[in-house]
Amino acid sequence: MDESGREGPADWSRAWEEQGYLQFPQRRRPLWWRAALTFFLAVNAALQLAANLHDAEPVIITVLAGAALPFWAWLFAYTTWQLITRRPLLRIDHVGIHYGTSSRLRIPWNRVDTISDPIGKWLFAHVNVRPYDDKPRRVPITHVHVGELRPFAIWLRARLDDQRRTADR
């Protein structure tokens, strides 16, 4: 899929027919926003910690700033790694739906119970793919991989229906 992640159902169907799978790397634009935010928060926590240590602020505020700094620094480093590698990948093939390399986030078509409409707004919107037995747990598909979630959910449900029809034969 292209960098924008904004292809439509016709492009997805064409790739599905030609290759037998779709692979969505992470889109860089949402990751740049996350990297900028986490960098700002890490710098803010470092400056807050330095100011608290210098001015002898109350201990609880210093501890909170000290605890926040490694978290935001780690999240910034992880987001930077994602920007470079564009992983974890979302892969949809004739076997099922795979998110990354974890076996916990792989759902074969015969275990998919529901594919939801987009839930949430703006940055928090996602499509849930739920298995029958909740093992593995749901696979959330977000705007980080796919630009247009509503058409993608409709397209993905059509693939699920095709897989179920093929399995019934």
Secondary structure, 3 states (H helix, E strand, C coil): CCCCCCCCHHHHHHHHHHHCEEEECCCHHHHHHHHHHHHHHHHHHHHHHHHHHHHCCCHHHHHHHHHHHHHHHHHHHHHHHHHHHCCCCEEEECCEEEECCCHHHEEEHHHEEEECCCECCHHHCEEEEEECCCCCCCEEEECCCCCCHHHHHHHHHHHHHHHHHHHHC
